[in-house]
Structures are given as C-alpha cells and as structure tokens.
Amino acid sequence: MKVTIETPRLLLRPWNIEDAEAMFSTWANDPEVTKFLTWNAHESVEITKMIVSTWVEQYQEKERINFAIVLKQTNALIGGIDVVKYIDGVPVIGYVSGKAYWGNGYMTEACKCVLKFLKEQGFRQARIDACVDNIGSNRVIQKCGGVLERTELNDRPLKNDTVMVNRYIINL
C-alpha cells in the first residue's frame, strides 16, 4: 500500500530506490543502530539497495505498510517504520532511525502517526517488540500507549543468537 502521511515535523512516505544510499549511510551500516534489530549492519550499499528494491516491489501487496521517515525541515531521510508482519490479524510494527536523530521524539511522533493510520484502517490493536536492553525503544512504545504483555526469549536467526524481548500491545 503506497500512502504518504504527515506529522508536524515528519513526512512518512513510500520508499524509493534512491533512498538506499541515505539509508545505508544514516543507519543501515551502523552496528550501534542495528545492535537491537533482527538484522546485522549492512556491509555494503548494494545490500541496502537490494532490500529497498524488495520493499518497493512489495507495495503491490495491499497489506504491506512501510514508510520512509523524512524530516520535513531538511528533507533528510532519518529512519523507517513499517508493519513487519501480522500475527492473528494484529499488525506488528518495527522501526529504526539513525543515531543522529535519537532523543528528539521523532520516532514517538512517527509511531503515533502509524498507530492512528492503522486504527483508521480498522485495526483494533498493534504489537511492538523491543529488546529489554533497548531503553530508548521501550520508552517510545510506552509513550505510544504500549502495555507490556510479557517478556520472553526470542531467536534472531540472522544474528545467530537469542535475546530477551518485551512484547507490548497497544489498543487502538
């Protein structure tokens, strides 16, 4: 689904292949940013281009919701937020931003916007998971109304490890 939505400071828009360079240099190649994600830092921009290309193709699927997050003031690509999957009809949200943009409330703003969008689409709940040690992400989820459902071990096959994860449910 190709949709553009706005917040006071952000533009959430569809990805395009030209975003790959900025994504790579802003966060995809940064081990500190990807530390808590399910995937490792990209070793080359070609990997990022392949992934963004896949996302662009997936817009043909009605249920695919995936936004590039752009700072309106500078037109800088600062992150991404999407529905990574659906579990029993509940959208599971994932997000990431470059570390230069952490601590400014951008992700909370983007997340609230996506949750509002999901509610308008008829969803009643959303789920967001965050590694227990990822304090910033847990705060974002709580600010967005997330209620801790449980904490559990999760496998991260691409990283060949397991981590403790907080599972949050947000009633829309």
Secondary structure, DSSP 8 states (H G I E B T S, - for coil): ----EE-SSEEEE---GGGHHHHIIIIIT-HHHHTTSSS---SSHHHHHHHHHHHHHHTTSTT--EEEEEETTTTEEEEEEEEEEEETTEEEEEEEE-GGGTTSSHHHHHHHHHHHHHHHTT--EEEEEEETT-HHHHHHHHHTT-EEEEEEEEEETTTTEEEEEEEEEEE-
